Amino acid sequence: MELTHDKLRTCLRIAFGSAAGLLTAKVMNWNFGVFFTVYPMLLLGMVPILNRFVAMQFIGSSLLTSLEIMILPGILNHWPPAFIAMVFFLFLGRFFLMAKGPLMLFGASGCVSLSIMLHFSSYAHFDLAEMASLNIIASLLSVALAYIVYTFLPNQEAPVVRALPTKSANVIRHQALLGGIIATLSFIVFQTVDLVDSLSAQVATILVLFPMSFVGASQSGRQRCIGTLLGCGLGLLTQLFLYSYYHNLLLLTLSFWLCVMVFARWHVKEGMPGIGFAGLTTVGILFGQYVSPEHDLVYSALYRISSMTIAILLTLCCVYLVHKILNLFPSTRHQILS
C-alpha cells in the first residue's frame, strides 16, 4: 500500500504521541510505564479519527477498569470461584461491545487495560491504588497527546471510515463468548503460575482474540509472533546503541521514537492491525516496562519471544476447541449473514 501524506502523518502522530508518553513517565519517575507507551499506540493506531466520542470511550474505559480493579480484588480475592466468574462477565461484556461494533474502542482498550491490571494486581508488592491512578492518568495523557498531535499534524483529507459488517445475533454471541472464555482462561493460568515477568505474553493472549474468530485469531497469532520477533530484534539493537546511557532521556526517547516510527510505517501500510501493530506494542512494552539501569533488555527480549510464542500457541489451541464447542449450538453458531 502506498504511503500517502496522510499515512505519513499517522506514523508521525503515533511516534510523537508514544514518545511523549514515555518521556513523561520517565521524567515523573512513574511506575507502570507500559501504560504511557502502549495507550497512545492504541488510541492513535486503532481508530482513523479522533473526536469527542472516541475520547470519551477511551477515558470511560480507563475509569471503569480502575474502579473494578480497586474494588474486586479486595472483595473476592479470598473466594476464587466468585472472582473467576466476575472476571468472565467483565471480559464477556467488553467482547460483546466489540462484537456489536459502535463501542469497539471502549471494549478493546478495556480488555487490554483490565488484563494488564489483573496481571499486576495478583502480586502483593504492587500498589493497587497507584496502579489505578496511573492508569487513569495515562489515559487522560494519551487523549491530551492525541489532540495535540492531531492539531499539529492534521489529515489533509477526510479519513475513510469502514461501515460495520452485518452480523446475526448468534455470531455476536459466538464472538463475545469466545473472547470472554479464552480471556478468563488466560486469567486463570496467569493467576495459578508465577509469571510476574510475563506481561507481554499475557497481553498477547488478549490481543490475538480481537478478530473474534478462529481464522482471524490464527492469522493474528502468526502476525503477532513475527511482529514480536522483529520488535525484540530492534529492541536488542537499541540496547547495543544505548549501552550504558539509559540515564540520557534524550537518547532514550530518540531511540524509542525511531523504533516506533519503523513499525508505525509498517502498520499504516498494512491498513489493519498486523505485524506492524504487533511490533509497535512490543517496543512499547519493552521500553515502558524494561528499559532502565536495573533491567537487562537482552534477557527481557529473549524471554518475551519464548514466553509469548508459547502463550499464543496455547491460546490458539483453546480458541479452536471453544470455537468448535460453540458451533455445536445453533444459538452460538458462527454463521455470517450474506
Buried (B, 14 or more C-beta within 10 A) or exposed (E): EEEEEBBBBBBBBBBBBBBBBBBBBBEEEBBBBBBBBBBBBBBBBBBBEBEEEBBEBBBBBBBBBBEBBBEBBEEBEEEEEEBBEBBBEBBBBBBBBBBBBEBBBBBBBBBBBBBBBBBBBBEEEBBBEEBBBBBBBBBBBBBEBBEBBBEEBEBEEEEEEEEEEEBEEBBBBBBBBBBBBBBBBBBBBBBEEEBEBBBBBBBBBBBBBBBBBBEBBBBBBBBBBBBBBBBBBBBBEBBEEBEEEBEEEEBBBEBBBBBBBBBBBBBBBBEEBBBBBBBBBBBBBBBBBBBBEEBBBBEBBEBBBEBBBEBBEBBBEBBEEBBEEBBEEEEBBBEEEE
